[in-house]
Amino acid sequence: MIKRCLTLSLLILNTALQADSNVRREPSLFLEYEREVTRTIDTAQDEPNPFKKIIAPITPKAPIVRPIVITEPVKPLPPSDKPEIGNDALPFLVISKPVSPSIAAPISCPTTPDTTIITKNEEKSKKSLFENIHSVKERIMARAKQLLGTPYGFGNKEITQTDCSGFTQQVFSQFGVSLPHSAAGQAQYGKEVDSNDLQVGDLMFYRTYKDEPSHVGIYAGDGQIIHASYKNRRVQFDAINKGYYKQRFMYAKRLALNNYDASNE
């Protein structure tokens, strides 16, 4: 019994001593934490601040001087005698037509001499028109004959070599007529004429190797055409009634040359 009491007393004493030692150690832990915090603060104060705010100096701005604009007072328009546009009485602007002295004077009926002068002028213009057309056709043939004997060259339209559409293109280009470089394209121009009413300068179209026009020549009069012959490889004359061309003839076209001025030649 005494031993048990003694053992219990020793246990209680041991527990008390351990509690006392723990209590004494706790201040040392807090003291160490306080020292660590103090060292951290001192280190932070010694290092330069990377986020230091830099304040730029403020320079005073020069005052803006604005020019003084002096406007003249608007003069009121003089009162008009005409009523305003848009009212019921006058919904549209009415402008009086100026009257010239020659129109204002009464015009009498034209006299007989004036009528005679007009008639002569008309007859003179018609006569010069027909003379001009005749002159152009002669010049067309003169230009076409200049190319006689030119070697045939498929796809060419030069003086040294030419094909059928290139030949007609060169001839009519001298007279202000621009034709495409193909027989089918040239067939779209002009007015179709009857084969019994052919005139010098008419284009004659033939079907050779396809259904549409593939050959073209110029009617030279007296039942002949002048063209670039593929068979004979040169520019030459041929009869329109020749078997080959008679069988392949399609139609003829007449180009408008009435507005050509012969004085330009």
C-alpha positions, 0 to 999 in steps of 0.5 A: 500500500505504501509502495503504491502511494509512493509510486503514484506520488513519483508519477505526479511529480514527474508529470508536473516537472514535464509541464513546467519544462514545456511552459519554460520552453514556450517563451523561447519559441516565441522569442525565436519567431520574434527575432526572425520577423525582426530580421526580415523587416530589417532586410526589406528596409535595406533593399531598394524598392523595385516599385518606386513611383517616379513622378515626372515633372509637370511642364506648364503648357503654353496658352493656345492663341486662336486668331480672331476672325472678323466676319462681315455682317450678312446683307439681306437680299433685296425683296423680290417681286416674284412669289416664293417657290412652293406655294399653292399659286406657283409650285414650280420655278418659272423662268422667263425665256430671253427674247432676242431682237431677231426672234421678237421681230415678226418673221415673214414667209420665205421668199422664192429666192431663198427657197431656190438657194436651199434647193441648190445647196441640197442638190450640191451636197447630194452630188458631192456625197455621191462623188465622195463615195465613188472616190472612196471606192476607187481609193479602196481598189488602189490600196488593195492593188498595192498589196498584190503579190504579197505572200500568204501567211496564216494569222499575219496582217503585215505588209510582208505577209498576210492572210485573207482577213488580214488583207481586208483589215489592212485595206479598210484601216486606211479609210477609218474602218476598223475590222477584226482579224477574222473572217467570221468577225468581219462578217458581223459588220456592214449590211448584207447585199444581193449577189446581183447588186455587188459594188466595188469594195463589198466584202464577199464571204466564203465557207471553206473549212467550217460552217461559218465564214472562213474566207473573205475577199473584196469585190473588185468589179467586173465579176472579180474579187481581190483576196489573199489566196491560200492555194496560190499563197499570195494576194491576187484576183480571181473570178467570182464564178470560178467553180471553187468560189462559186460553190462556197460563196455565202453572202456579201456585206457592204460597209458604210463609207458615206461619212468618209472625207476624201480630202484627208487623202 
